[in-house]
Each structure stands twice: as C-alpha cells, then as structure tokens.
C-alpha cells in the first residue's frame, strides 16, 4: 500500500495519511503525549492524564520526558487521592532521580502521601512512622524550601498522632493495673506533645498511676502540671485535694 506524504503539524503531532484506508494514523511524539497529559491534568481528567504519562514512562523511559512522566504519574495519583499508589510512584522517582530538580517536591509529596495514609491511633502505626521519617528527611535536606514550614507543621501532627497511639495503649495498661507500663508509655508526652489536650490527659494519667503506686510526691507533680481549659484540669485539682 502506497502512503501519501507525511504531514508534520506545528503542534508536534505527526500525521501519516495512508492511501486505501478510511482513517488517518496519528503518531504522537513523547512531547505530544506529555503535552496531552498536562492538558488532561489541568482539566482535572486525571485518568486520561495517567494514561498519557504511563505511555511515556513505558516507551521513553530514559528520556527526560520519561523522567518527568514518572513524577507526573505520582502527582496524578496524589490528585486522585490514591495516596498509597502515589507514595510508591514518588519513591520510584526519588530512587532513580535523587538529584533531579523536582526531587524536593517529590520528597514533600511522598511525606504527604504517607500522612494521608495514616491509620487511627488504635491501629498499627507503621505508616505513621514512615510519614514521620519522610518529613524528617525533607526538613533535613531542604531547609530553604518554600514548603518547609508546612512540612514542620505536618511533622508535629504526625508526632502527636503517635503520642495518641501511646496514650491509647497506656489507658489499657492503666485499666489492667499495670501502672509501671502506663508510666513508661506516657512519660515523654507531657514534654514533647504539641497539643495541649494531649499533654493534659497524659499528665493526669501519670498522676493517677503514681498515686496508685503510693508515690504522692510524683503524683502531685503531674497533677500540678495539668493546664489549659479541659476536664483534666478539674479532675487534677480534685485529686490534689484528696492527697492534701
């Protein structure tokens, strides 16, 4: 079959017109696929964007468009709220391109992806620890990044989430009269937690645990440290009255 001349369009799309065929065969360059991917991404058509970036990644892996598409794939998964998949794609990008100009943004969004995958305090906290590690790495590597303050704020939220897990475990220990274990689980929270309510409840439970162990001095120390506006303040004051 004889082909007609190849037409190179100004958009970068190459069109081959085949004689005897009822349709045109359109061959897109990596740049064209990348352009389409960004076009779909801007329109919020994330599934279509994903298809374009996957094609470039799989067929032009070693090109800059292949590299950029790996980042865009991760970004697309993040925008679709597929955070576990986004984390995997950002990790792949960083593994193969740790010095790329987008590495800082990849590290930040890797941490965010893990943050959004965190489970409730009563569940396994593996992802929470991974999120904390990812934020710590970002803060260490990119102290001048425009997202530094945001990352620091998220880090504090992750740390408090881990403390809430410790508090949940400590409550169980206390109900079982395992007061030494309760203390071991809580002793860092009043000094390190960022949420006042978290510090207050932990201090109160520490006071109760020391009171159960007949250590009046340490119990009073923790009761006095309960501050803020919460029911724990009033409960601590009542316990102090009982110990006077």
PyMOL commands that set and color helices and strands:
alter all, ss='L'
color gray80, all
select helices_A, chain A and resi 30-42+46-59+64-79+83-96+103-115+126-141+148-175+179-186+189-192+196-212+216-225+231-243
alter helices_A, ss='H'
color red, helices_A
select strands_A, chain A and resi 3-8+14-18+25-27
alter strands_A, ss='S'
color yellow, strands_A
deselect
rebuild
show_as cartoon
